[in-house]
Structures are given as C-alpha cells and as structure tokens.
C-alpha cells in the first residue's frame, strides 16, 4: 500500500501533526534547504513519478514541481542553496543517470548527469559538496562516488573501498560517512579537509539501513535483520551500539532539535510495515576534568547540560549535581580549557587563566543565578554570555562550563563540560 501521509514533528513542542503529499507513493527522496522540505520522485500504483512536493516552513504551505524524469529509488541532498535529486530507476530494466538541480535562490531547475546510471545510491552533503555514492549499476554493485561542488557547479568522481548498494550516508563536520550496503560492515569515511578516505566497521553487516547525524554523533540504525544502532562519536573516535525498538529495514532518518529520529520501515522477510519512530537524544557536551575532587558530601560534584545544541533554539540549561547541601555556588563559562587550583580552593578550575579578574571567564553570579546545593541549574541566555564585554554564542563555537561552589571553610568545583553549538 502506498501512502500520501506526512507526519510532522515539532521539536519545540515535541508534538506531532500530519499533512498529505499530492500523490500517494513509496520511496520518495527527501532533502531540505532554506526553510523548505522537498519530497521528490518515488513509485505510485502506476509506476515511477516525477512529482516534487515542497513544504515551506515559514508559511506552512505546500507547492509542487516536477522532475525532468519520473523515477524511484533515487537519492537527494542539498548544499549551498541547491537541492539535487540524482539517479534512480526509470523502469524495471532501465536505470537513470539524470540529476535534477533546484536553485532556491533563483527558483529555477536545471539538469546534469551522474558518471554512470544507478539506483539505491546514497547521498549526503559536506560544506559546499554533495556526494552520491554506491548503488546498483549494470554490474549489480557500484563503488562510484559522484561529487558536485555547489560553489563552482563542477563534478568530480571518486571510489568507495568496495562496490555496495542500499547503503546509508550522513555527515558530521568535515567528514562524510557511507555505511553498510550489500550486507557489508564497511563504513567509508571521506574527509573533505584532506580529500582522504579512511575505513571503519559497523557491528554487523547489513543493507537498507538509515543514517543521520546529531551533534558530534553519526548514527546508523536498523537494516536487514537488525534492531541495532551503531553510534560514532566524532569527538572521541569511539564506536558504541544501542538497541532500537524493532528490527526493520527500509526505514528513514533525519535530525531535528537535537534529536535523531528513525521512522517506519519493513520487517526483513515479510510484508509487515511498522509505524515506529525511535528517537535518540544524546547527552549534550563532552565532559572533561572528570571526576572532580570530592567535596564534603563525599561525592565529586558533576556538571551536565540539557536542551538543544542549536543556537537559534535558545534552549540550553546547565545543571550541577552532588554539591554539598546548603552551600551556594555559580556557573562559569569560557572559550578555552585549562587546569588551575585557585588559592584557598580544594578543587581544580578547568577553564584558562586565574580565577579572579579574568576577562576570559564569565560568571553567572547575578541575582537569580546563584544556586544552592545539593543540586542547581540555570537557563543560559546564549545571546548574552556574562563575559566582558558580553558575548553571544555563534554556531560552530565550543564553550566550556563548570560550577564553583562554597564548601564549609573552603571551595570546590564540579568537573567541566565542553559544548559545540550548531
């Protein structure tokens, strides 16, 4: 059964609503750019379609456009204000090399071509580059990577470590990840800063999995007979695994408001379809200077963060726990990490320069921001960090935070946390 339904999740209210595509179909490709979401191609009851449904988040309205060629099993990605729909299947025996390019700045469509026709390829973007990798070609599996530079409008090619189809792609920072496919465990990682490739491995080989990125994490979930998500922390280089609710393949993934969402899918060997949505919300920030020196409670005090990594959301909270009861304290923020034991304190200040009179460290010690143990928290105004002069947080910046507190006749600190904002 093919569906027109679009389930819409509002990350600010954590509520769901629904809308409808103009044509019921399976397997459309999706991308977003400049406040608009694009759902193009797919397969209706009559066969491949060319329809593109476009949702404008600012106005809440839907419009439609047409691809130059009807096809399903295509891939889409966006960068530099351009949205690309590439490859796919025209019919059972015909593959597409066609690329439809929509320019959001000029509201115009143009076309280009992949270096070889293929379907079930994977797409992602890094900076100004859009990459289309792998897929099914005339030889049943392809290692080809087509790379489009949105700044210059030029194409180049590269290769995966092995031919694979039905793989998944995502990107974090300057790196693009192409995982699984053709029951492989391989993850090919392309670093755009050095134009070099490295390899990693999923916990199990699988295809028809889904991938997305949230904060510093690249997340790969489901596929084949798996109820597993593989998580790569780009800040530490460590891989971990976590379960998802149901083993399923052909699911879809995206990220909104600091949450990675994996939706729908199909049981591996039957016609059963699922409406499950698995949501991964990682802990915000990377702890360091851990553990802190124990205080009079007998415990090392801890700092954590909650809310959203996105500056525009203005939703960020600092939390301190395991402080001595009844003692006051306040949070600190700075751009750089350090290690310094202030005179008269038992603990370690993990931000740079001295504790008193340092313009590089902001103190949340205004009225209403003073906390009292054993726990305390504040909502941080990201547009007005208490530095001298006050500073706004910008996307891409990393800020470090810690909590200082009185402890009997001396003072102490929590451990620290580094948060990179988006």
N, C-alpha and C positions, 0 to 999 in steps of 0.2 A: 504494500500500500504506500502511495506517495502522499506527502503532506504539504500544505501551504503554511502551516503554523510556524510563527516565530515567537519563541519565549524570550522575553526581555528582562534582564536582571538589573535593578537599580542599586549600585554599590553603596550609595549614600544612605539609602533607607533599608537596604537588604530585603527588598520586596520584588515580586515577580509580576509581570503583565504579559499580555500576548498581542500579536499582530498577525497579519497574513501576507505571504508573498502573492504576487499576481498570478502565478502558475504553480500548481502542486508539482513537486519534483523531488527526486532523490539526488544526493551528491552535488549540490552547487558548491562552487568555490567562493570563499569569502575573504575580504580584506577591508581595512578602514583607513581613511585619510582625511585630514582637515574637517573633522566632525561629521563625516559621513561614512556609513557602512554599506558595502557593496556585496551583493549575492548574485553571482553570475553563472550561467550555464546549468548543467545538471541534466537529468533524464526524466521526462514526463511519461505518461502512458503511451504517448505516440512516438517517443524516441527522444534523442538529444534536443535540447532547447538552446536558443541564443539569448533568452531574456536575462536582463540585469535589473534586479530590484535594488533601489538606492534609498536608504533611510537617512534623513537629515536630523541629527540630534538637537540642533538649535531650534528648529521649527516643529519637530515631531511629525514631519510629513514624509510620505513615500512618493517616489517617482520611478520611472522605468526607462531603460535604454536597451540597446541590442548589441550583442557581439557580432562581429563580421561573419562568424561561422558557428553554427549550432554544434555543441559538443558537450560530452560529460567526461568524468574522470580527468578534469583539468586542474590546474593549480593557480593560486592567486597570491599576490603580495603587493605591498605598497612602500614607497620611499620617495622623498623629495617632492611630495605633492602629486605623484603619479601612481596609478593603480594598474597592475598588469595581470591579465588572465592568459595563461600560457598552456599550450599543448592540449591533450585530451584525446577523446575517441569520437570520430565523426560517425562511424557505423561499426558493426561487428568486425569488419575486415579492414577498416581504414583508420589510421592514426593521424593526428594533427600536429603540425609544427607552428601553427598560427599563434601569434601573440597580439592580443588587443590591448592597447595602451590608452588609458584615460588620463588627461591632464586636468587636475582640479582647478588650476589657475586660469586656464583658457576655456574650460568646459568643452574640450574637443577630444575626439577619438582618432587614433592612428593605428597602424598595424606594423608588425615586424614578424620575424620568424626565428624559432629555435634552430640550432645547428642540425638537429635530427628530430623527426617526429617521435613523440612518445606520450604515453598516458600514465596515470598513477605516479606521477613525479611529485617531488616535494619542493616547497618554496619558502624562503624567508628573506628578510632584509637586514642589512647591517650598514648603518650610515647612509651613504648615497647609493649603495649597491643592492640589487635584488638578484638572488641566486635561485636557479631552478636545477634540481639535482635528481639523478637516477630516473627510474620509471621503466615501463615496458616499451621496448622498441622492436624492430623487426627481428632481433635476436633474442627476444623474451626478457632480457635484462640489460640495463644500461648503466655505465659508470659516468656518463657525461654530466658536466655541470656547465650550464649557460649562465653568464654573469652580465647583467645590464647595469651600466653606470648612468644614473638619472641626471648627473651633472653634465655629462658630455653626450648622452644619447648613444653611446657606443656599446658594442657587445664583445665579450671575450669568452673563452672556454677553458675548462679545467677538468679534472677527473677525480672521482671518488676512489677509494682504495680497492673497491670491488663492485661489480655490477649488482644493483639491487632495485627492486620495485616495491611499492607500498611501504615506503619508509616515511619517517616523520622529521620535520625540521623546526628549529626555533633559533633564536639568537639572544646572547647576553653580552652587553658591552660591545667589544670589537670582534667577537667571535660568533661564527655560525656553526650550528650543530646539526648533523644529519645522522639519524639513529635508526637502527634496525632495518627492516625490509628484507623480503625473501628469507625470512626466518633467521636472519643474521643477528649476532650480538654486537656488531661493529657500530661505533659512533665515530664518524669522521668530523673533525673539528678544524674549521678554516679561520685563521687569524688574519683579519684584513689589515692589521697594522704592519705585519711582516710578510703577508702573502704566503704563509706557510701552512701546511697541514700536519695535524697530529691525530692519533687514534686513541680511543678508549673503548670500554666494553659495557654493555648492558648486563644485568644479572642473568637474563635468559634471552635466547634468540626468539624474535617474533617479528611479525609484519602487521600492517593495518593498525598500528598504534597511533597515539596522538601526542603532541608535544606543545608546550608553551613555556614562557619564562615569567618569573615573578621575583622582583628584587634581584638578588645575586644568584638566584636558583634557575637552573634549566631542569624541567620536569618532563618525563616521558612515561606515559601511563597506558595500561591495557595492551591490546593487540593479541591476536591469536587466542590461546587458551589462558591468558594471564590475568590475574587480579592484582597485579603488582605495578607500582610506580617506582621508577629509578630517578633519584634526585641528585643533581650535581651542583655542589656549592662552589661557584667560581672564585669566591674569595679565599677558600682554603684548598681547593682542588680535590675535595673529598666526595666520594660517591656513597649514598645510602639508599635504602629501599623502604617502602611503606606500602601497606595494602590499600586497594580501592574496594568499594563495596561489592562489586560484581565483576566476574571475569567476562570481558567482552572485547570485541574488535569493531573497527569502523566507527569509533567514537570521535567526537570533535573537542577541541580545546581552545581556550582563549584566556586572557587575564584582564581583570577589571578591579580597580580599587584595592590593589594589593592582594587579590585572591586569584589563584589559578583554578579554573573550572573545567571539568571534563564531563561532557554531556552525551547522553544517548548511547547508541551502539547496538551491536547484534551479537547473540550467542555464537560461539565459534562454528558449530556444525548443524544448527537448526535455524528455523525461520523466526524464532522468538526475538523481538526487539525490546529494548529497555528505555525507560524514561528517566533513569537515574542520573543525577548530577553530583559528582564528587568534587568537593571544594577543598583546596589546600591553601591554608593561610599561614605562611612561615613566620617564625619568630622574627621580629624586626631587629636588625642590627647584629653586629658581631661583638661578643664580649671579649674583653682583654683585661690584663691585670687581675686575673682570677686565680684562686679565690682571694678576697680581701683579707686583711689581718683581722682575726676575730675580735669582737667588741665585748663589752661587759655582759651581754646576753649569752655569751658563749658561742655565738654563731658569727661567721663572716657576713657582713651586710651585702646585699645584692641590688643591682640596678637592672631594669628592663624597660622596654618601650612597647607601646601599643598604638594602634590606629593605622594610618596609611603612610606609605613612603612617598606618595605623590604630593609635592609642594602645593599644587593647586587645590587639593582636598582640604588643606588647613585642618588636619585631623591627626594630631600627634601628641602622645602623652608619655611622660617619664614617670616611672614607678620605682620606689625604693622599698625594700623588704628586709626583715631581720635586723632592724635598728634597735637600739636599747629603748625600752619603754619610757615615755615621758620626756625624752630628750629632744631638743629641736635641731633642725638641720635645713639645708637648702641645696638645690641642684646647681651644678656648674656645667658650663659648655665651652668648648674651644675647638679650634680648627686642627690642632696638632697634638699628637700623643707624647707623653713623657713619663718620667718616674722620679719623684722628688718627695722626700719626707720633710714636711714643714716643721720648724722648731715647735716643740710642745705637743706634737701630734703623734699618736701611735701608728697612724695609717700612712698610706702612700698616695700622693696626688699624682694621677696618671695623665695629666694634661701638662703642657710645657710651661716653663718659666715659674717664678716664685709664686707663692700663694697670695701674698698681699700686694696690692697695687699693680697687678699685671693686666695690661690692656688687652692681652690675648686671651684672657679667660673671662667669660661672662658669669655673673652670679644672679640667680633667681632668688633674691633676698628682699624683694619688695613686699609690702603689706599684702597679705593674702596668698603669698607664695611660700612662706615659711611652713615647713611640715613638722610633725611631731610623731616620734616613734610609737609603736614598732613598725608601722608602715606609713607611707605617704606618697602622694602623687600630685603632679601639676599638668595642666593642659598648656602646651607650649605654643606661643604665637610665632609661627615660622616667618612671619613678615617683620619681626622685631626682636631679634635676639639681644640680650642685655649686654652688649659689648660697648666699647667707647670708640667711635660713635656706634649706635645701634645698627645691626646688620640684618638684612633679610637672607633667608636660605634660598639658594638658587638650585634648580635641577642639576644633578651631576656632582654636587658638592658633598663631601663627607664631613660630618660634625661629630665630635666626641663629647660624651656626657658622663658625669659622675655625681655622687651626692656626698657632701661633707656634713658631719653631724657632731654635736657635743656628746661626750661620753664620760660621765662622772667628772673627774677633775681634769680631763684632757679632751681630745677629739679624735675622730677616726674618719675613714672614707669607705664607701662601697667599692666594689670593683667598677670597671668602666665599660662603656659600650660605644662602638663606632657605627654610625648610621649613614649610609649613602642614599641621598634623596633623588627622586625621579621627577 
